Structures are given as structure tokens and as C-alpha cells.
Amino acid sequence: MFTSSPGRWFGPWLWVIAAFVCAFICYGLDQSRSEPNDDSEVAKSLATMVRAARTVLSRHQNEINNPNVGDKGLTGAKVLAECKRLYQDVTGVDPDSIDPATRQGRLLQAQGAAIAEVMDANQETINKKGVGFKGFIPATFARLVNESFSSRAGNEADVKVTAPPDLVRNRKARPDRWETQVIGDDFMRSDWPKGKEFAAVADSAGRSAFRMAAPEYYVASCLTCHGDPKGEIDVTGYPKEGRTVGDLGGVISISLYR
């Protein structure tokens, strides 16, 4: 009859189990470093870089529209560097310090490449002498950057700048059903906290995605094109909407596909 003590056989197994658990925990920690899965953090990061890109281009509008100067020196590398500095000013994080092996780092790099690509592709327009207003405005820049970004990361993420339906000037920027519902049911509410994002898992272009919408509001510089007098044609050729500072003017919409 087998009479060996159970502890004699169970003891070695405890060491095996302990080793397995330790390895599992270490693997999990390593994975969390290389591939974090905080959808909200990634989405906010992408929205911040879009805002940085538009702000940087806005700061250079007078240079871009100066008909007396040719080469403005606004290369893709220069503008991207300014975007990164502004991103760091806002978040306290240098985007170049984010591990490119993570989803956040990978997508931010795709955004950066898109920013540089769009600037370099539009050098002829930006540097054309004898022409004042070039039409290369922050809204156009953001749309082109988002399109380039989608071509680089389309299987993983999409970024879009949209607006309430009555404010959309470009058909490509029209809100989809989910965005329209968020704008109408949430962002247009008088008690919606200013600047608060809305997030949910929802369909995006026929795929399941974590979706985040970030509201944006008109500031004084926006009213040159979107303020009073309502109906007057602005410099871009569109009628002004008669909006005021603080009105909801746009929405940054992020989709992170599952």
C-alpha cells in the first residue's frame, strides 16, 4: 500500500505553481508596459495632438498668408516639432518619450508622420508669392492630417473633426449617427459640463470600437469666419453663422477599433 506523506509530493508542486504564477504576473506587467489598453487615455492623447496641430498652424496664419514672402520655412519637421512641444506643454509628457511599441506611442507616431506629410505636400501653396489668403487654414489642415492618419492607422483607429449638422461646411466632416446623437443629446444640453468628453463602445463604419467625442467651443479668433454678421460671406467663401464665444463649434471624434 502506498503510504508516502502527501507533503512529500505536494511540496514540489507548490514550487511549480509559484513559479508559474510569478511568470504570469511578470508577463502581465511587461505586457502592460508594452501594450497598455486604456482606451480613454489613448483617445485623449490623439485629440490633444489634433488640437496642437491646429493651434500651431493658426499661429502661423499671418506668415502663410503673407504675399510678400516666399519660402516661409514651415517644413513638416519644423511644424511637427512645434506640435510636440505644445503637446508636452498641455500634457506634461514628451510624446517622443512614449514607448512606440505601445498602441498610444504607435498611433501618436502615425499622427506625427501625417502632420509632417501634409505640411511638406503643401509647400507650393504655403510659399506662393503674390497670393494673400491661401485657404490653408487650421480646419483644412486638420482634415488632411486626419485623412493621412487614417491611411496609416485605419485598421486600428480613426480621427475626425466634425460639428453640429448645421455648422458643417465640408460634407466629408458630416457627423455620423452616433456623433449626431451625442451632439444633440449631450453636448447641446445646457447642463453638460464644459469640455467634458463622451465615450462609449459603439459601431464605427461597421466595426465595433471604443468611441470618444470631445466638444470644442468657439474662441474669439473663430468668429472672424463664424461670428456676426450672420449670413455675410467670410474669407473662405462661406456664410457666417452668427455664433458667439463659448458656443459649441466642433467635435473631435476618435474611434479605436476592437
N, C-alpha and C positions, 0 to 999 in steps of 0.2 A: 504494500500500500504506500502511495506517495504521501510523505509526511513533512516535506520541506516547509519551512516557515514562509508564509505569504510575503513577508517583508523582504526575504532573500530575492524574490523575483520582481516584486513591485518596485523596489528601490531603483534599479537601473532604468525602469520605465519612467520614473519621475524625472530623471535627468534628461531623458529623450524628450519628454513633454515640455520640460522647462526650456530646453534648447530651442524647440520648435516655436514656442510662444515668444521667446526672445527674438528669434529670427523674424517672426511675423511682425512684431512691433517695430523692429528696426527697419524692415522693408516698408512698412506703412509710413514711418517717419520720413524715410528717404523719398517715397512717392509723394508725400505731401509737400516736400520741398521742391521737387522737380515738376509736379503737375497739380497745383492747387485747384480746387474745384469750387471756389467761391464765385458763383455766377455774378452776384451783385458787385463784388469788388472789380471783376474784370470789366463788366459793363460800364461802371462809373469811370474806370480808367480810360476806356475808349472814348466816352463822352467828353472827358476832360481834355483829351488830345484834340478832338474836333474843335472844341471851344478855343483852345490855344492857337490852333491853325488859323481860325477866322480872325482872332484878335490880332495876331501878328500881321496878317495881310491888311487888316483895317489900319494898323499903324503906318503902313507903307502906301496907303492910297494916294496921298499927295505926290509922292515920288513917282508912282506908277502912272499917274495922270498928268505928269509934267511934260508938256510937249517940247520943251527946250533941251531936255536931257536924253541922250541915247541910252547907253549901257547903264542900267541902274545898279548893277552888282547884286541883284536879288536872285542869286542862284539857288538851286534846290538845296545845296548843302548849307548855305547861309540861313535860309528861311527855316529849314529843319532844326538847325542849332538854336535859333531863337524860340521855336516851338518847344523844344525840350527844356530850355531854361524857364519858360513860362509855366510849363507843366510842373517843373520842380518847385517853382515859387508857390504854386497853388496847392500842391500835394505834400511838399516836403520830401519828395522822393525823386532821385535822378532816374529817369526812365531807362538809361543805359545800365543802371545797376540791377535791373530786374532780370532774373535768370531767363535767357532766351529759350531754355528747354521747357519753361512753363508756358501754359496757354496765354497768360497775361503778357509775358515777355514776347512770345511769338507774334501775337496779334498787334502789340504795340510796334514791333519792328516792321510789320506789314503796313501799318499806318504811316510810319516814318518814311518808308520807301515810296508810298503813294504820294505823300506831301512833296518829296523831292522830285518825283517823276512829273507831277503836274506843273510845278514851277519851271522845271527845265524844258518841258514841252511847250510852254507859253512865253518863252523868252522873246520871240519875234514881236509878239503883241505888246509885251511889257516895255520893250525897249524902242518901240517905233516912235521916231521923232515927227514933230508936226501934227500929232494927234493928241488931244487932251484926254477926254474920258475914253477909257479903253474897254469898258464893260467887264473888266476882270475884277469883279467885286467879291467880298467875302462869301456871299451866298453861292455864287458861281464856283468859286474856288472850293468850298466845302463839298458841293455836289460832285465835282470832278474827282476830288480826293476820295470821297466815299465810293464812287464807281471804280476807281483804280483799286481801292482796298478790297472791294468785293471780288474783283478778278483775282486777287492774290489769296484771299481767305474765304471765298464764297461757300466752300463746303463746311466751314466752321462758324462763320459769323457774317453779319451784315450790319452796316451802319447807314442810317438815313436821317436827313433833316427834313421834317415835314411841318405842317402848320394846320390850324383850323381850316376847314374846306374853303371858307370864303376869303382866306388870305393867301391861298396857294397861287403862285404865279407861273410855276412850271409844272406841267402835267406829270412829269416824272416824280415830282415830290408830293403828289396827292396822298393823303393818309389812307391806309387800308382799313378794313372793317374794325380790326382791333384798335388801331390808333384813333380812329374816329370815335369809337365808344369811350376810350379813355379820356380823350379831349372833352367830349360832351358831358360824360357822367362824373368826371373827377376834376380835371384841370379848370373847367369853366365854373365850378362851384365857388361861391363867394367865401366859403369856409375852408377851401383847400389850402393847406399850408404852403406859403410862397416857396417855390423851388423844390418842393418835395417830389421825388420820383415815384412812379407807379411801376410795379413789377409783378409778373405772373408767368406761369408756364402756359403757353398758348400756341396756336398754329401760326406759322410764318411762311408764306409761299409754299404751303402744302406740307410743311415739315414741323414737327414738334420742336419748340425752342423755349429757352428762358428769354423772356422779353422784358425790356426795361424802357420806359419812356420818361424823359427828363424835360420838364417845361422850361421855356425861356421867355423872357419878358422884354418889351421894348425899353431901350435906354434912349437918351436924348439924341445920340448920333443916328439912331434908326429912323427918326422922324423926318429926316431930310427926304426920305423916299416913302415913308409910311404914315406921315402925320397929316397936318392940315396945309392947305385947304383940301378937303376930301374931293376926289374926282380930278384934281389937277394932275397933268401928266408930269411924272418925275423924270430925272435924268436918264433912267433906264428905259423909258418909254411906256411905263405902266401908270395907271391912275392911282393916286394916293388914296389910302384907306381911311384917313382921318383918325388914326389911333393916337393914344397918348402914352406917356412914360408909365411903365408898370403894367400895361395891358399884355395879355398873353399873345406872343407873336410867333412862336415856333415851338417845335418839339424835336429833341434828338431821340431817335428810336434805335435801340440796339437789339439785335437778335443773336443769341448764342445757341446754335443748333445742338440738339441732343443726339 
